[in-house]
């Protein structure tokens, strides 16, 4: 039998099923929180290393946005009646520091000078965070919670723009850093 109705079909879920979905969404929101805290920490550390005024200005603006995005990551929890994880935020900061160390190892082994490698790690960290927010957006759609979509949509759009900017900054500076051992 075919349903030719143009009306939406509502499927009732019992309370236990809905709570299980919220628990799973909460676990993912912790990942959003972790990846965003990692990005913000690495960005905070990188801004101070940059000498080139235009890139430094871009990164300062990006840092303000990253702090706002971190707050928005925490706001996701309220939409499902949960509390953000203090542990994941702290782990994210340690992960950001770890990325900074990894960037230094890459620079040393590749004969690069200056913070170009930090920009490259920011590029990767931003993509990780943007992807985590995108999954959260899909969870909001699947759970039928428009507020989650509203929180994530703007963040994803801004992070997409930031991603292109980070790529341009890193590519612009990499050859200068490697070939001429110049900082920027």
PyMOL commands that set and color helices and strands:
alter all, ss='L'
color gray80, all
select helices_A, chain A and resi 15-47+53-78+86-110+116-143+146-180
alter helices_A, ss='H'
color red, helices_A
deselect
rebuild
show_as cartoon
